[in-house]
Amino acid sequence: LQPGTVIDRYVVEELVGQGGVAAVYRVRHQKLGSNHALKLIRASSGKVKDRLLREGQLQAELKHPNILPVTDVVDVGGMPGLIM
C-alpha cells in the first residue's frame, strides 16, 4: 500500500514493518486524526482469512499493557485488515 491510500475511514501513512506473512502500516483515522496500526496478511486463502479474523477477535478481548488491542476490522481487496 502506498502512502495516501484510503482504506475505509483510514489513510495509509507509511509501512512500519513486514515479515514473512504480514505487513504493518501506520494509518490515520480521517475524522478523528488518531494514529493506528493496520496489519495485513499477504496470503489470500480462505483459511488464512478466517485465521486472521479469529486472531483479531481474540486480541480484541485481551487487556494487557504490552498488547495492542484490535479495535476494528477493514476490508482490503477482499482480505481483512486488523486495526490496532
C-alpha positions as CSV (number, residue, x, y, z in Angstrom):
1,L,0.0,0.0,0.0
2,Q,1.2,3.5,-0.9
3,P,1.1,6.5,1.5
4,G,-2.2,8.3,0.9
5,T,-4.2,5.2,0.1
6,V,-7.6,5.4,1.7
7,I,-9.0,2.2,3.3
8,D,-12.4,2.7,4.7
9,R,-12.0,5.6,7.1
10,Y,-8.2,5.3,7.4
11,V,-5.4,6.9,5.4
12,V,-2.2,4.9,5.0
13,E,0.8,7.0,6.2
14,E,3.7,4.5,6.0
15,L,4.9,1.0,6.1
16,V,6.1,0.2,9.6
17,G,7.5,-3.3,9.1
18,Q,6.9,-6.6,7.3
19,G,7.7,-10.2,7.9
20,G,7.2,-13.4,6.0
21,V,3.4,-13.4,6.5
22,A,2.2,-9.9,7.3
23,A,2.9,-6.2,6.8
24,V,2.0,-3.5,9.3
25,Y,1.3,0.1,8.3
26,R,0.7,3.3,10.3
27,V,-2.7,4.7,9.4
28,R,-4.6,7.7,10.5
29,H,-8.3,7.9,11.1
30,Q,-9.7,10.5,8.7
31,K,-12.1,12.2,11.0
32,L,-10.5,11.7,14.4
33,G,-6.9,12.2,13.4
34,S,-5.9,9.3,15.6
35,N,-3.0,7.0,14.7
36,H,-3.4,3.3,14.4
37,A,-1.6,0.2,13.1
38,L,-3.0,-1.8,10.2
39,K,-2.0,-5.4,10.0
40,L,-2.4,-7.1,6.6
41,I,-1.7,-10.8,5.8
42,R,-0.2,-11.4,2.3
43,A,-1.8,-14.8,1.7
44,S,-5.3,-14.9,0.2
45,S,-6.7,-18.3,1.1
46,G,-9.9,-18.7,3.0
47,K,-8.1,-20.5,5.8
48,V,-5.7,-17.6,6.3
49,K,-8.6,-15.1,6.1
50,D,-10.5,-17.0,8.8
51,R,-7.4,-17.3,11.0
52,L,-6.7,-13.6,10.9
53,L,-10.3,-12.8,11.8
54,R,-10.0,-15.2,14.7
55,E,-6.8,-13.6,15.8
56,G,-8.5,-10.2,15.8
57,Q,-11.4,-11.5,17.8
58,L,-9.1,-13.0,20.4
59,Q,-6.7,-10.0,20.5
60,A,-9.7,-7.6,20.9
61,E,-10.6,-9.4,24.2
62,L,-7.1,-9.2,25.7
63,K,-6.4,-6.5,28.2
64,H,-2.7,-6.2,28.8
65,P,-0.3,-3.1,28.8
66,N,2.0,-4.9,26.3
67,I,-0.6,-6.0,23.8
68,L,-2.2,-3.6,21.3
69,P,-6.0,-4.2,21.3
70,V,-7.7,-4.8,17.9
71,T,-10.3,-2.0,17.6
72,D,-11.6,-2.5,14.1
73,V,-11.5,-4.8,11.0
74,V,-11.4,-3.4,7.5
75,D,-11.6,-4.9,4.0
76,V,-8.5,-4.5,1.9
77,G,-9.0,-6.1,-1.5
78,G,-11.2,-8.9,-0.1
79,M,-8.9,-9.7,2.8
80,P,-9.4,-8.5,6.4
81,G,-7.1,-6.0,7.9
82,L,-6.8,-5.6,11.7
83,I,-6.8,-2.1,13.1
84,M,-4.8,-1.8,16.3
